[in-house]
Amino acid sequence: MESNGHSSIHIARYITIAMDLAERIAQGEYKEGQKISGRSTLAGLYNVSPETIRRALSLLQEAEVVKVVPGAGVFVNSVAAARDYLAESSQYKVIKEMQERLNHLILERNR
C-alpha cells in the first residue's frame, strides 16, 4: 500500500471525526462546558450517518474529552483531555505506519 513512496493507512471515518473534534476543542474552537452540535447536525457536517457520529463521540467520551448527556446533548468536558487524545492518536498513526512499512519490507524480502 504505497503511493509516491509514502505508506498510506486507512483509518476508520469515526476515528478521523473524533480526532477532528478533539483538534477543534484543543485549538479553542469549542470551550470547556460548551455544547457541541447534536448528532444529526454533526452527521450532516461530516456527511456520515448518526451511528458514525455516535461512535466518534463514544471514543471522545471514553477519553473524557466530551460528556454525552442523554436528552441534553454533547458538552466539552476537558481541553487537556482533547490534547492528550490527539497525542495518543498521533502515536497510534505512527505505529500503524511503521507496522505497514515493516510488513511491506518483509513481503519484498520474501520475493
Residue pairs with C-beta under 8 A, 6 or more apart in sequence:
1 7
1 8
1 9
1 100
1 104
2 8
2 104
7 97
7 100
7 101
7 104
9 93
9 96
9 97
9 100
11 93
11 96
13 46
13 48
13 52
14 48
14 52
14 53
14 55
14 56
14 59
15 56
15 59
15 89
17 42
17 46
17 48
17 52
17 53
17 56
18 56
18 57
18 59
18 60
18 85
18 89
19 85
19 86
19 89
20 46
21 30
21 36
21 56
21 57
21 60
21 65
21 66
22 60
22 63
22 65
22 82
22 85
22 86
22 89
23 82
23 86
24 30
25 65
25 66
25 76
25 79
25 82
26 79
26 82
26 83
26 86
28 79
30 36
30 76
31 76
31 79
32 76
32 77
32 78
32 79
33 75
33 76
34 75
34 76
35 72
35 73
35 74
35 75
36 42
36 66
36 73
36 74
36 75
36 76
37 45
37 74
38 73
38 74
39 50
39 53
39 54
39 57
39 74
40 50
42 53
43 49
43 50
43 52
43 53
46 52
46 53
57 66
57 68
57 74
58 68
59 85
60 66
60 82
60 85
61 67
61 68
63 81
63 84
63 85
63 88
64 77
64 78
64 81
65 76
65 77
65 78
65 81
65 82
65 85
66 74
66 75
66 76
66 77
67 74
67 75
67 77
68 74
69 75
76 82
